[in-house]
């Protein structure tokens, strides 16, 4: 099984997390569509769309993406992410402020979140850790379980239906529950994922804000169908979305492990 090498500018702790989070799922069972029978109907419809019968239920995933991110204005970036739902992620990216490269990472694992970004790999641009960063990073981790659909079958994830097109997954992250709402089309496509996430998008104080992603095109990789073109940010579906949206990306490759 291919191992994706950690980007060279990660710290030692982030590098360790990267290696741990992409370890191959042990004895991954083949997906039986009957495993979705106990889910509420919208979630069942999504899982049957997202996982092919017989696909190995791999939970770890490494994603390669590119797009634009709002850093004052919209700027191009490319990134790699090691993700293990309910456990952690490392998102490592390069962006450009004009001709100047900014590289760094966001991470969460074992109850600790961190961000670290540098200009020319030396000049600090943005760094943070501590309780607020950790709480916000845990919310992101909860939301991103949809990028590794096998996580939806984890018995720790609890489900309920809101109506015919919406289901709520209660995702536990290090002892705290996060309610993640999925909007699911009649054919099973994932349209939107939203939750209440700790953050400071308005520049005032940390508190809960509506956060989420809008899903467009899909891609199928190793028997999993996932959103392949995504817009993400604060206040989706409201009149504040143009202010809160901060990332747009397309997946170039997805490796399930």
C-alpha positions as a Markdown table, in Angstrom:
| # | Residue | x | y | z |
|---|---|---|---|---|
| 1 | Unk | 0.0 | 0.0 | 0.0 |
| 2 | Unk | 1.4 | 3.4 | -1.1 |
| 3 | Unk | 2.4 | 5.7 | 1.8 |
| 4 | Unk | 2.1 | 9.4 | 1.1 |
| 5 | Unk | 5.2 | 11.2 | 2.4 |
| 6 | Unk | 4.7 | 14.0 | 4.8 |
| 7 | Unk | 5.3 | 17.5 | 3.4 |
| 8 | Unk | 8.9 | 18.7 | 4.4 |
| 9 | Unk | 7.7 | 21.8 | 6.3 |
| 10 | Unk | 5.7 | 20.0 | 8.9 |
| 11 | Unk | 6.8 | 20.2 | 12.5 |
| 12 | Unk | 7.9 | 16.9 | 14.2 |
| 13 | Unk | 4.5 | 16.6 | 16.0 |
| 14 | Unk | 2.6 | 17.3 | 12.8 |
| 15 | Unk | 4.8 | 14.7 | 10.9 |
| 16 | Unk | 4.0 | 12.1 | 13.6 |
| 17 | Unk | 0.3 | 12.8 | 13.3 |
| 18 | Unk | 0.5 | 12.6 | 9.5 |
| 19 | Unk | 2.0 | 9.1 | 9.7 |
| 20 | Unk | -0.4 | 7.9 | 12.3 |
| 21 | Unk | -3.5 | 9.2 | 10.5 |
| 22 | Unk | -2.8 | 7.5 | 7.2 |
| 23 | Unk | -2.2 | 4.0 | 8.6 |
| 24 | Unk | -4.0 | 1.3 | 6.7 |
| 25 | Unk | -7.3 | 0.2 | 8.1 |
| 26 | Unk | -6.8 | -3.2 | 9.7 |
| 27 | Unk | -9.0 | -6.0 | 8.3 |
| 28 | Unk | -11.3 | -3.7 | 6.5 |
| 29 | Unk | -14.6 | -5.6 | 5.8 |
| 30 | Unk | -16.3 | -5.5 | 2.5 |
| 31 | Unk | -19.4 | -3.3 | 2.4 |
| 32 | Unk | -22.7 | -5.1 | 2.5 |
| 33 | Unk | -25.6 | -2.7 | 1.6 |
| 34 | Unk | -27.6 | -4.3 | 4.4 |
| 35 | Unk | -25.3 | -2.6 | 6.9 |
| 36 | Unk | -27.1 | 0.7 | 6.1 |
| 37 | Unk | -30.6 | -0.7 | 6.9 |
| 38 | Unk | -30.6 | 0.6 | 10.5 |
| 39 | Unk | -29.8 | 4.2 | 9.4 |
| 40 | Unk | -32.5 | 6.8 | 9.0 |
| 41 | Unk | -33.7 | 6.9 | 5.4 |
| 42 | Unk | -31.8 | 10.0 | 4.2 |
| 43 | Unk | -28.5 | 8.7 | 5.6 |
| 44 | Unk | -29.2 | 5.2 | 4.2 |
| 45 | Unk | -29.8 | 6.8 | 0.8 |
| 46 | Unk | -26.5 | 8.6 | 1.0 |
| 47 | Unk | -24.5 | 5.6 | 2.1 |
| 48 | Unk | -25.9 | 3.4 | -0.6 |
| 49 | Unk | -24.9 | 6.1 | -3.1 |
| 50 | Unk | -21.5 | 6.8 | -1.5 |
| 51 | Unk | -20.2 | 3.2 | -1.0 |
| 52 | Unk | -20.2 | 0.5 | -3.7 |
| 53 | Unk | -21.2 | -3.0 | -2.7 |
| 54 | Unk | -18.1 | -5.0 | -1.8 |
| 55 | Unk | -15.9 | -1.9 | -1.3 |
| 56 | Unk | -13.3 | -2.3 | 1.5 |
| 57 | Unk | -14.5 | -0.2 | 4.4 |
| 58 | Unk | -11.3 | 1.8 | 4.7 |
| 59 | Unk | -11.5 | 4.7 | 7.2 |
| 60 | Unk | -8.3 | 6.5 | 6.7 |
| 61 | Unk | -7.9 | 8.7 | 3.6 |
| 62 | Unk | -5.3 | 11.0 | 2.0 |
| 63 | Unk | -6.7 | 13.8 | -0.2 |
| 64 | Unk | -4.9 | 15.9 | -2.8 |
| 65 | Unk | -6.7 | 19.2 | -3.7 |
| 66 | Unk | -6.3 | 22.5 | -5.3 |
| 67 | Unk | -8.4 | 25.7 | -5.4 |
| 68 | Unk | -8.6 | 29.2 | -4.0 |
| 69 | Unk | -8.6 | 30.4 | -0.4 |
| 70 | Unk | -9.6 | 33.9 | 0.9 |
| 71 | Unk | -6.5 | 35.5 | 2.5 |
| 72 | Unk | -7.6 | 39.1 | 2.2 |
| 73 | Unk | -8.6 | 38.3 | -1.3 |
| 74 | Unk | -9.0 | 35.0 | -3.2 |
| 75 | Unk | -5.6 | 33.3 | -3.7 |
| 76 | Unk | -4.7 | 30.0 | -5.3 |
| 77 | Unk | -3.5 | 27.1 | -3.2 |
| 78 | Unk | -2.8 | 23.4 | -3.4 |
| 79 | Unk | -2.9 | 21.0 | -0.4 |
| 80 | Unk | -2.7 | 17.5 | 0.9 |
| 81 | Unk | -4.6 | 16.2 | 3.9 |
| 82 | Unk | -4.3 | 13.0 | 6.0 |
| 83 | Unk | -7.7 | 12.4 | 7.6 |
| 84 | Unk | -9.0 | 9.7 | 10.0 |
| 85 | Unk | -12.5 | 10.6 | 11.0 |
| 86 | Unk | -13.2 | 10.8 | 14.8 |
| 87 | Unk | -9.4 | 10.8 | 15.4 |
| 88 | Unk | -7.7 | 13.6 | 13.6 |
| 89 | Unk | -6.4 | 15.3 | 10.5 |
| 90 | Unk | -3.3 | 17.2 | 9.1 |
| 91 | Unk | -4.1 | 19.7 | 6.3 |
| 92 | Unk | -0.9 | 20.9 | 4.7 |
| 93 | Unk | -1.0 | 23.6 | 2.0 |
| 94 | Unk | 0.9 | 26.1 | -0.1 |
| 95 | Unk | -0.6 | 29.5 | -1.1 |
| 96 | Unk | 0.8 | 32.6 | -2.7 |
| 97 | Unk | 0.6 | 36.3 | -1.6 |
| 98 | Unk | 1.6 | 37.7 | -5.0 |
| 99 | Unk | 4.9 | 35.9 | -5.8 |
| 100 | Unk | 5.6 | 35.0 | -2.2 |
| 101 | Unk | 4.8 | 31.5 | -1.0 |
| 102 | Unk | 3.0 | 30.9 | 2.2 |
| 103 | Unk | 3.2 | 27.3 | 3.5 |
| 104 | Unk | 1.9 | 25.6 | 6.6 |
| 105 | Unk | -0.6 | 23.3 | 8.2 |
| 106 | Unk | -3.7 | 23.0 | 10.4 |
| 107 | Unk | -4.0 | 19.9 | 12.5 |
| 108 | Unk | -6.0 | 18.1 | 15.2 |
| 109 | Unk | -5.2 | 14.9 | 17.0 |
| 110 | Unk | -5.4 | 13.6 | 20.6 |
| 111 | Unk | -7.4 | 16.6 | 21.9 |
| 112 | Unk | -5.0 | 19.2 | 20.5 |
| 113 | Unk | -5.4 | 21.6 | 17.6 |
| 114 | Unk | -2.8 | 23.8 | 16.0 |
| 115 | Unk | -2.2 | 26.0 | 13.0 |
| 116 | Unk | 1.2 | 27.2 | 11.8 |
| 117 | Unk | 1.8 | 29.3 | 8.6 |
| 118 | Unk | 5.0 | 30.9 | 7.4 |
| 119 | Unk | 6.1 | 33.2 | 4.5 |
| 120 | Unk | 9.1 | 31.7 | 2.6 |
| 121 | Unk | 9.1 | 28.9 | 5.2 |
| 122 | Unk | 10.7 | 31.3 | 7.8 |
| 123 | Unk | 8.6 | 34.4 | 8.5 |
| 124 | Unk | 5.6 | 33.6 | 10.8 |
| 125 | Unk | 2.3 | 34.7 | 9.2 |
| 126 | Unk | -0.3 | 33.0 | 11.4 |
| 127 | Unk | 0.1 | 30.5 | 14.3 |
| 128 | Unk | -2.2 | 29.4 | 17.0 |
| 129 | Unk | -2.9 | 26.7 | 19.6 |
| 130 | Unk | -4.8 | 26.4 | 22.9 |
| 131 | Unk | -8.4 | 25.7 | 23.8 |
| 132 | Unk | -10.2 | 27.9 | 21.2 |
| 133 | Unk | -8.1 | 26.6 | 18.3 |
| 134 | Unk | -8.5 | 23.0 | 19.5 |
| 135 | Unk | -12.3 | 23.4 | 19.9 |
| 136 | Unk | -12.7 | 24.9 | 16.4 |
| 137 | Unk | -10.4 | 22.2 | 14.9 |
| 138 | Unk | -12.5 | 19.4 | 16.5 |
| 139 | Unk | -15.6 | 20.9 | 14.8 |
| 140 | Unk | -13.9 | 20.8 | 11.5 |
| 141 | Unk | -12.9 | 17.1 | 12.1 |
| 142 | Unk | -16.5 | 16.3 | 12.9 |
| 143 | Unk | -17.8 | 17.9 | 9.7 |
| 144 | Unk | -15.3 | 16.2 | 7.4 |
| 145 | Unk | -16.3 | 12.6 | 8.2 |
| 146 | Unk | -18.3 | 12.8 | 5.0 |
| 147 | Unk | -15.0 | 12.6 | 3.0 |
| 148 | Unk | -14.5 | 9.0 | 4.3 |
| 149 | Unk | -18.0 | 7.6 | 4.1 |
| 150 | Unk | -17.2 | 4.4 | 6.0 |
| 151 | Unk | -17.0 | 6.5 | 9.1 |
| 152 | Unk | -20.8 | 6.9 | 8.9 |
| 153 | Unk | -21.1 | 3.2 | 9.9 |
| 154 | Unk | -19.0 | 3.6 | 13.0 |
| 155 | Unk | -21.2 | 2.6 | 16.0 |
| 156 | Unk | -20.0 | 5.7 | 17.8 |
| 157 | Unk | -21.8 | 7.9 | 15.3 |
| 158 | Unk | -25.5 | 8.3 | 16.2 |
| 159 | Unk | -28.1 | 9.2 | 13.6 |
| 160 | Unk | -31.5 | 10.7 | 13.4 |
| 161 | Unk | -33.7 | 12.0 | 10.5 |
| 162 | Unk | -35.0 | 15.5 | 10.4 |
| 163 | Unk | -37.1 | 15.0 | 7.2 |
| 164 | Unk | -36.9 | 13.2 | 3.9 |
| 165 | Unk | -33.8 | 15.1 | 2.8 |
| 166 | Unk | -32.0 | 15.8 | 6.0 |
| 167 | Unk | -30.2 | 13.6 | 8.6 |
| 168 | Unk | -28.2 | 14.6 | 11.7 |
| 169 | Unk | -25.1 | 12.6 | 12.6 |
| 170 | Unk | -23.9 | 13.1 | 16.2 |
| 171 | Unk | -20.1 | 12.7 | 15.9 |
| 172 | Unk | -18.1 | 12.3 | 19.1 |
| 173 | Unk | -14.6 | 13.9 | 19.1 |
| 174 | Unk | -12.6 | 13.4 | 22.3 |
| 175 | Unk | -15.6 | 13.3 | 24.6 |
| 176 | Unk | -17.6 | 16.1 | 23.0 |
| 177 | Unk | -20.6 | 15.5 | 20.7 |
| 178 | Unk | -21.0 | 17.5 | 17.5 |
| 179 | Unk | -24.3 | 17.5 | 15.6 |
| 180 | Unk | -23.6 | 17.5 | 11.8 |
| 181 | Unk | -26.6 | 18.0 | 9.5 |
| 182 | Unk | -26.4 | 16.4 | 6.0 |
| 183 | Unk | -28.7 | 17.6 | 3.1 |
| 184 | Unk | -29.1 | 14.6 | 0.8 |
| 185 | Unk | -30.7 | 14.7 | -2.6 |
| 186 | Unk | -33.4 | 12.1 | -3.7 |
| 187 | Unk | -30.7 | 10.2 | -5.6 |
| 188 | Unk | -28.4 | 10.0 | -2.6 |
| 189 | Unk | -26.0 | 12.8 | -3.6 |
| 190 | Unk | -24.6 | 14.9 | -0.7 |
| 191 | Unk | -25.6 | 18.5 | -1.3 |
| 192 | Unk | -24.6 | 20.4 | 1.9 |
| 193 | Unk | -23.1 | 19.7 | 5.3 |
| 194 | Unk | -23.6 | 22.1 | 8.2 |
| 195 | Unk | -23.0 | 22.3 | 11.9 |
| 196 | Unk | -22.5 | 24.8 | 14.7 |
| 197 | Unk | -18.7 | 25.3 | 15.0 |
| 198 | Unk | -16.6 | 27.3 | 17.5 |
| 199 | Unk | -14.8 | 30.1 | 15.8 |
| 200 | Unk | -14.2 | 33.8 | 15.4 |
| 201 | Unk | -15.1 | 34.6 | 11.7 |
| 202 | Unk | -16.5 | 38.0 | 12.6 |
| 203 | Unk | -13.3 | 39.1 | 14.5 |
| 204 | Unk | -15.0 | 39.6 | 17.8 |
| 205 | Unk | -14.9 | 36.7 | 20.3 |
| 206 | Unk | -14.9 | 33.0 | 19.9 |
| 207 | Unk | -18.4 | 31.5 | 19.9 |
| 208 | Unk | -20.6 | 29.1 | 17.9 |
| 209 | Unk | -21.4 | 30.0 | 14.3 |
| 210 | Unk | -23.0 | 28.2 | 11.5 |
| 211 | Unk | -20.3 | 26.5 | 9.4 |
| 212 | Unk | -20.4 | 24.1 | 6.5 |
| 213 | Unk | -19.7 | 23.1 | 2.9 |
| 214 | Unk | -21.7 | 23.2 | -0.3 |
| 215 | Unk | -21.0 | 20.1 | -2.5 |
| 216 | Unk | -21.0 | 20.2 | -6.3 |
| 217 | Unk | -19.4 | 17.6 | -8.6 |
| 218 | Unk | -18.7 | 14.1 | -7.3 |
| 219 | Unk | -15.8 | 11.7 | -7.8 |
| 220 | Unk | -15.5 | 8.0 | -7.3 |
| 221 | Unk | -12.3 | 6.5 | -5.8 |
| 222 | Unk | -11.7 | 3.0 | -4.6 |
| 223 | Unk | -15.5 | 2.3 | -4.5 |
| 224 | Unk | -16.3 | 5.5 | -2.6 |
| 225 | Unk | -18.2 | 8.5 | -4.1 |
| 226 | Unk | -17.4 | 11.8 | -2.4 |
| 227 | Unk | -17.8 | 15.5 | -3.1 |
| 228 | Unk | -15.1 | 16.4 | -5.6 |
| 229 | Unk | -15.8 | 20.2 | -5.9 |
| 230 | Unk | -16.6 | 22.0 | -2.6 |
| 231 | Unk | -17.2 | 25.5 | -1.3 |
| 232 | Unk | -16.7 | 26.0 | 2.4 |
| 233 | Unk | -17.0 | 28.6 | 5.1 |
| 234 | Unk | -19.2 | 30.3 | 7.6 |
| 235 | Unk | -23.0 | 30.9 | 7.4 |
| 236 | Unk | -23.8 | 28.8 | 4.4 |
| 237 | Unk | -27.3 | 29.1 | 3.1 |
| 238 | Unk | -27.7 | 32.6 | 4.7 |
| 239 | Unk | -27.3 | 36.2 | 3.4 |
| 240 | Unk | -23.9 | 36.2 | 5.2 |
| 241 | Unk | -22.5 | 33.4 | 3.0 |
| 242 | Unk | -20.7 | 35.8 | 0.6 |
| 243 | Unk | -18.8 | 37.2 | 3.6 |
| 244 | Unk | -18.2 | 33.9 | 5.3 |
| 245 | Unk | -17.1 | 31.7 | 2.4 |
| 246 | Unk | -13.3 | 31.3 | 2.5 |
| 247 | Unk | -12.4 | 28.2 | 0.6 |
| 248 | Unk | -13.2 | 26.6 | -2.8 |
| 249 | Unk | -11.4 | 23.4 | -3.8 |
| 250 | Unk | -11.5 | 20.5 | -6.2 |
| 251 | Unk | -10.1 | 17.0 | -5.4 |
| 252 | Unk | -7.3 | 15.8 | -7.6 |
| 253 | Unk | -6.8 | 12.4 | -6.0 |
| 254 | Unk | -8.2 | 10.4 | -3.0 |
| 255 | Unk | -6.4 | 7.5 | -1.5 |
| 256 | Unk | -8.3 | 5.3 | 0.9 |
| 257 | Unk | -6.3 | 3.2 | 3.3 |
